[in-house]
């Protein structure tokens, strides 16, 4: 994920008036609802790597 990735809307009120927050990387503030929130990249998902419940093999 790029450092320039930014949210398109506030997760609380849905407004698009967002600005970077002073409290560090990934923090944003919403001018509409006056909330601050932080985004965090957790990792990649391993989609498609399921095991077969009957035999334990990958399907």
C-alpha positions as CSV (number, residue, x, y, z in Angstrom):
1,X,0.0,0.0,0.0
2,X,1.3,3.4,-0.9
3,X,2.0,6.2,1.5
4,X,-0.3,8.3,-0.7
5,X,-3.3,6.0,-0.3
6,X,-6.2,8.0,1.2
7,X,-9.7,7.3,2.3
8,X,-12.5,8.6,0.0
9,X,-15.0,9.1,2.8
10,X,-15.4,9.2,6.6
11,X,-16.2,5.7,8.0
12,X,-18.5,7.4,10.6
13,X,-20.6,9.9,8.7
14,X,-19.8,9.2,5.0
15,X,-18.7,12.8,4.3
16,X,-15.8,13.4,1.9
17,X,-14.2,16.5,3.7
18,X,-11.2,14.7,5.0
19,X,-7.8,16.1,5.9
20,X,-4.6,14.5,7.3
21,X,-4.5,14.5,11.1
22,X,-1.4,15.8,12.9
23,X,-1.0,12.6,15.0
24,X,1.1,10.5,12.7
25,X,0.9,8.3,9.6
26,X,-2.5,7.1,8.5
27,X,-4.5,9.4,10.7
28,X,-7.3,11.5,9.2
29,X,-9.8,14.0,10.5
30,X,-13.3,14.6,9.2
31,X,-14.5,18.3,9.2
32,X,-18.1,17.2,9.0
33,X,-18.4,15.1,12.1
34,X,-15.3,16.3,13.9
35,X,-13.9,12.8,14.4
36,X,-10.3,11.6,13.9
37,X,-9.5,8.1,12.8
38,X,-6.5,6.0,11.7
39,X,-6.1,3.6,8.8
40,X,-3.8,0.6,9.1
41,X,-2.8,-2.0,6.5
42,X,-3.1,-5.4,8.1
43,X,-1.7,-7.6,5.4
44,X,-2.6,-9.7,2.3
45,X,-5.3,-12.4,2.4
46,X,-4.6,-15.9,1.2
47,X,-7.7,-16.3,-0.9
48,X,-8.0,-19.5,-2.9
49,X,-5.8,-21.5,-0.5
50,X,-8.4,-23.6,1.2
51,X,-8.0,-27.1,2.4
52,X,-10.4,-29.9,1.6
53,X,-12.2,-30.8,4.8
54,X,-12.3,-34.5,3.9
55,X,-8.7,-35.1,2.8
56,X,-6.6,-32.1,4.0
57,X,-5.4,-31.4,0.5
58,X,-5.5,-28.0,-1.1
59,X,-8.3,-27.4,-3.5
